[in-house]
Amino acid sequence: MQLPVQSQSTLYAEGWEAEAGPEDLLEIARAADRAGFDYLAGCDHIAIPRRLAAAMSTVWYDPVATLAFLAAATEHVRLLSHVAIVGLRHPLLTAKQYATLDHLSGGRLILGVGAGHVQEEFEALGVDFRQRGPVLDECLDALRAALGPDEFPEHHGKLYAFEGLGQRPRPAQDQVPVWVGGSSPAAVRRAALKGDGWLPQGDPRDRLPAQIARIRELRERAGVETPFTVGAIVEPLYVGTPRWEVGRRTLTGGPRELAESLRAYRAMGVHQVQVRFRSRSRGELIDQIAAFGAEVAPEL
């Protein structure tokens, strides 16, 4: 699941999150860890321009700091950046931050990356917004090297070049999984050919089969046979019968009913689903997480 509180876009934030803080994040992360969730995710934006602040808000916690904070309070749940806009930073800087996070968490990192969409962020940092696709492509190659097992990684590209520079600690994992986010044709192609997984952005159920088929076609054509994880962000959920208005798109009902609906994603070829629960308080969200882990997940 994507963590609440740490990003508060009006597209998904609940009312209670506006007054929430670190203690709420800790309790929610611990609840997900107890319930057997696969990962917790945090977003990445450095600064939001005034023109977008009303819709996006300016609440965007730094993902490295947030996930490291929660790593110390959890034991099993993995830690996903969904997504890190790695083109805003030199890949050696990104590698240093996320390698340290993987080391400190005992190998629980999943690096989710994306191209970004807020032009002013790029301009403020001196990065060409129009070239963010090619920049991300090379960042992926550079990060493969910099997050690998070598203490002195090497990369020579058009934008970045490094060798003979040691970085320790190394990641605890032999290979940090890299999932690529986005649903544009370029993002899907990038995920298929350069990633270990795909994180769609807002694809409804009826669009997923065609997107997944395209990924398979691209990988087969390129002869890529490495393991690949297809993800999906499912509709908002509420376990049980809500006594308040949760929205017409929200999936509600008992464990078997919800599980039957979610199994449709597996039939499409999806390997992991990211869930979001409607809630009016931290306590209600934690109750939803616990109910999903105890009652819905076994049905899956």
QUIKA-V52387 format. One record per backbone hydrogen bond with DSSP energy under -0.5 kcal/mol. CO is the residue of the C=O (numbers start at 0). NH is the residue of the N-H. Records with the same first field share a line. If there is no record, write none. Layout:
CO: NH ; NH
This chain:
0: 40
3: 5
5: 60
8: 11 ; 12
13: 16
14: 17
15: 18
16: 19
20: 23 ; 24
21: 25
22: 26
23: 27
24: 28
25: 29
26: 30
27: 31
28: 32
29: 33
30: 34
31: 36
32: 35
37: 77
39: 79
40: 2
41: 81
48: 51 ; 52
49: 53
51: 54 ; 55
52: 56
54: 9
57: 59
58: 7
61: 65
62: 66
63: 67
64: 68
65: 69
66: 70
67: 71
69: 72 ; 73
70: 73
77: 39 ; 79
78: 109
79: 41 ; 81
80: 83
82: 43
83: 85 ; 113
84: 87
85: 88
89: 92 ; 93
90: 94
91: 95
92: 96
93: 97
94: 98
95: 99
96: 100
97: 101
98: 102
99: 103
100: 104
101: 106
102: 105
107: 78
108: 176
109: 80 ; 111
110: 178
111: 83
112: 180
116: 118
117: 120 ; 121
118: 122
119: 123
120: 124
121: 126
122: 125
126: 128
127: 130
128: 131
130: 134
131: 135
132: 136
133: 137
134: 138
135: 139
136: 140
137: 141
138: 142
139: 143
140: 144
141: 145
142: 146
144: 147
150: 152 ; 166
152: 164
154: 161
159: 156
161: 154
163: 165
176: 110 ; 178
177: 195 ; 196
178: 112
179: 198
183: 187
184: 188
185: 189
186: 190
187: 191
188: 192
189: 193 ; 194
190: 194
195: 228
196: 179
197: 199 ; 230
198: 181
199: 201
203: 206 ; 207
204: 207 ; 208
206: 210
207: 211
208: 212
209: 213
210: 214
211: 215
212: 216
213: 217
214: 218
215: 219
216: 220
217: 221
218: 222 ; 223
219: 222
222: 224
227: 229
228: 197 ; 230
229: 270 ; 271
231: 233 ; 273
235: 250
236: 277
237: 239 ; 252
239: 241 ; 252
243: 245
246: 249
249: 251
250: 237
252: 239
253: 257
254: 258
255: 259
256: 260
257: 261
258: 262
259: 263
260: 263
261: 264 ; 265
262: 266
263: 267
264: 267 ; 268 ; 269
265: 268
271: 231
272: 274
273: 233
274: 1
275: 236
280: 284
281: 285
282: 286
283: 287
284: 288
285: 289
286: 290
287: 291
288: 292
289: 293
290: 294 ; 295
291: 295 ; 296
295: 298 ; 299
296: 299
